[in-house]
Amino acid sequence: MTTNLTPDPSPAPDPQPNKRKTKPSAFADVLREWEALLTAVADHAGALAPIEPHRAALAESLDKARQTKGLQESHRAGRQTSTQTLKEIVVEGKDRAIQLRGAIRAELGPTTEQLTQFGILPLRRRPLRHKQQGGTPPPAPAPQPEAPATAKE
């Protein structure tokens, strides 16, 4: 008995059910939907007079959303500008700190220990290296292993 293990070369696609219009997920799509709804209500204002409080509430929400989005965008742009300004200020401050330390060193002298209070290392003399003179001998070298002696006959 043989069975056909190969799949059908052209399977019938499943029929797609009619897709319903999904609710918008992007902010701009939401605002566009609200604007379209408000425009449609305005076109039929005479017949829809009893729902005026709801239309006014949606119009207020639309205005608040636009204002808040504008504020959000200005904060985003402001954050970038603030970051750039802050970087420039830090570079300028570092330069001025270097200049101030140089002026302090020039005023107090390059060797005074007071410089350490300002985060500046004073110039110090290097300690003299003393040669070892007879006091303590240098460490003895490690003994060498002897080669095994061969017996001569």
C-alpha positions as CSV (number, residue, x, y, z in Angstrom):
1,M,0.0,0.0,0.0
2,T,1.5,3.3,-1.0
3,T,0.5,6.6,0.6
4,N,1.1,10.0,-0.9
5,L,3.4,11.9,1.6
6,T,3.9,14.9,-0.6
7,P,1.7,17.9,0.2
8,D,-0.8,19.1,-2.3
9,P,1.1,21.6,-4.6
10,S,-1.7,24.1,-4.6
11,P,-3.6,24.1,-1.3
12,A,-6.9,26.0,-1.4
13,P,-6.6,29.2,0.5
14,D,-8.9,29.6,3.4
15,P,-11.5,32.2,2.6
16,Q,-10.9,35.4,4.5
17,P,-13.8,36.7,6.5
18,N,-14.7,40.3,5.8
19,K,-12.4,42.4,7.9
20,R,-14.0,45.0,10.0
21,K,-12.5,48.4,10.1
22,T,-10.2,48.4,13.1
23,K,-9.9,51.3,15.5
24,P,-7.0,53.6,14.8
25,S,-4.0,53.1,17.0
26,A,-1.7,56.0,15.9
27,F,-2.2,59.3,17.6
28,A,-2.6,61.1,14.3
29,D,-5.3,58.6,13.2
30,V,-7.2,59.2,16.4
31,L,-7.2,62.9,15.9
32,R,-8.3,62.5,12.2
33,E,-11.1,60.3,13.3
34,W,-12.3,62.8,15.9
35,E,-12.1,65.7,13.3
36,A,-14.1,63.7,10.8
37,L,-16.7,62.9,13.5
38,L,-17.0,66.5,14.5
39,T,-17.3,67.6,10.9
40,A,-20.0,65.1,10.3
41,V,-21.9,66.3,13.4
42,A,-21.5,69.9,12.3
43,D,-23.0,69.0,8.8
44,H,-26.1,67.6,10.5
45,A,-26.3,70.0,13.4
46,G,-30.1,70.6,13.0
47,A,-31.0,66.9,13.3
48,L,-28.4,66.2,16.1
49,A,-29.1,69.2,18.4
50,P,-29.7,67.0,21.4
51,I,-26.2,65.6,21.3
52,E,-24.5,69.1,21.4
53,P,-23.0,68.6,24.9
54,H,-21.2,65.4,23.7
55,R,-20.0,67.2,20.6
56,A,-18.6,70.1,22.7
57,A,-16.9,67.6,25.0
58,L,-15.2,65.8,22.1
59,A,-14.2,69.2,20.6
60,E,-12.7,70.1,24.0
61,S,-10.8,66.8,24.1
62,L,-9.5,67.4,20.6
63,D,-8.2,70.8,21.5
64,K,-6.6,69.5,24.7
65,A,-5.0,66.6,22.8
66,R,-3.5,69.1,20.2
67,Q,-2.2,71.4,22.9
68,T,-0.6,68.5,24.8
69,K,0.9,67.0,21.7
70,G,2.4,70.5,20.9
71,L,3.8,70.7,24.4
72,Q,5.2,67.2,24.1
73,E,7.0,68.2,20.8
74,S,8.3,71.4,22.3
75,H,9.7,69.5,25.3
76,R,11.4,67.0,22.9
77,A,13.0,69.8,20.9
78,G,13.8,71.7,24.1
79,R,15.5,68.6,25.6
80,Q,17.8,68.3,22.6
81,T,18.6,72.0,22.7
82,S,19.1,71.8,26.5
83,T,21.5,68.9,26.0
84,Q,23.5,70.7,23.4
85,T,23.7,73.8,25.6
86,L,24.7,71.8,28.6
87,K,27.5,70.1,26.7
88,E,28.8,73.5,25.6
89,I,28.6,74.8,29.2
90,V,30.5,71.8,30.5
91,V,33.3,72.3,27.9
92,E,33.5,76.0,28.8
93,G,33.5,75.2,32.5
94,K,36.4,72.7,32.1
95,D,38.4,75.3,30.2
96,R,37.8,77.9,33.0
97,A,38.7,75.3,35.7
98,I,42.0,74.7,33.9
99,Q,42.6,78.5,33.7
100,L,41.8,78.9,37.4
101,R,44.1,76.1,38.5
102,G,46.8,77.7,36.4
103,A,46.3,81.1,38.1
104,I,46.3,79.5,41.5
105,R,49.5,77.7,40.8
106,A,51.0,80.9,39.5
107,E,49.9,82.8,42.6
108,L,50.9,80.3,45.3
109,G,53.9,78.8,43.5
110,P,54.3,75.4,41.9
111,T,55.8,73.7,45.0
112,T,53.6,74.7,47.9
113,E,51.6,72.0,49.6
114,Q,48.5,74.3,49.7
115,L,47.9,73.4,46.0
116,T,46.5,70.0,47.2
117,Q,43.5,71.9,48.6
118,F,42.6,72.9,45.1
119,G,43.1,69.5,43.6
120,I,46.5,70.4,42.1
121,L,49.6,68.3,42.6
122,P,52.5,70.4,43.6
123,L,55.9,69.8,42.1
124,R,57.9,67.7,44.5
125,R,61.5,66.6,44.5
126,R,62.0,63.0,43.7
127,P,63.5,61.0,46.5
128,L,67.1,60.1,46.1
129,R,67.8,56.5,45.3
130,H,70.4,55.3,47.7
131,K,72.9,52.7,46.7
132,Q,73.1,49.8,49.0
133,Q,76.5,50.1,50.7
134,G,77.5,47.2,52.9
135,G,74.4,47.5,55.1
136,T,72.3,44.6,53.9
137,P,73.7,42.3,51.3
138,P,71.7,41.6,48.1
139,P,69.8,38.3,48.2
140,A,71.9,35.3,47.3
141,P,71.2,33.6,44.0
142,A,69.3,30.3,44.2
143,P,71.5,27.2,44.1
144,Q,71.9,25.5,40.8
145,P,70.9,21.8,40.6
146,E,73.9,19.6,40.1
147,A,74.1,17.3,37.1
148,P,74.1,13.6,38.1
149,A,77.6,12.1,38.2
150,T,78.3,9.3,36.0
151,A,80.2,6.3,37.3
152,K,83.4,5.6,35.6
153,E,84.7,2.1,35.5
